[in-house]
């Protein structure tokens, strides 16, 4: 194989691997526990195309399957919105010496987004009969989204509340 063709194939393989890294999925579950009855298993699966911060979720309970969206609560700042704060000083005020958290502030010259991850995920799901279920999940590692795992509680409207683990 000519060296150029081999290099191109390697670059395509690397790009495919990087793009595949953006999509993620996982599973978790719990048990519905009611007095005088054996625990009933719940299976929850999720899929995301943005690093596990926002996506779809499916919860399979003994009496139905619920589907909907989940989202981690985040806060974002777009650097180009900071522009008026720099004027008339150099962008990022990089004429000051680097001081801890401000080190590298001159990187704000181009548009970028800074995200703070709360670690709190909410989900709103519906079954075929239009019953509603909601979930609150606390992530173990907020900046990795759902793929980092977490625990929470889900509640079916006029139904049980149960603990889930991912």
C-alpha positions, 0 to 999 in steps of 0.5 A: 500500500502506498504511504499516502494511501495508508496515511489517509486510511489512518486519518479516516480511522482516527476521525471515525473513532473521535466522532464515535466518542461523542455518542454514548449510552448506558444503563441503570436501574432500581427496584420498586418496593411496595409493602407486602410485595416482592421488589419489582425491577426497573431498567433504565437506558439512555443515549446521548450524542453530546457527551452524555449531557442531553439525550433520550431515556427509556425506563422499563417498569413492570407495567409499562415503558416510559420514554423521553428526554434527560438533560444535565443542568449546566451554565454556559458563558460564551467568551465573545459576550465578554468583549465589552468587559475587556475594552479598552484593555488588552483582551483577557487583560493579559498585560497582568501577570498570570495569577492562578485561575486567570492564567491563560486568560488571553485564550479568550481572544477567540470565541469559546464556551465555558461550561459549569456542570451542576451534576443534576440531571432531570428527565421527563418521560411518558408511556403509551397511555400518556402516564408521566414519570419524572426523575432527578439524578445526582451525577458522580462526576458532573463533567462526564455527564451520565456516563460517569454514573449517578444515583437518583429518584424517579416518580410515576404520576399517581404511582410509585417513587423508586431509587435508581443507580447508573 
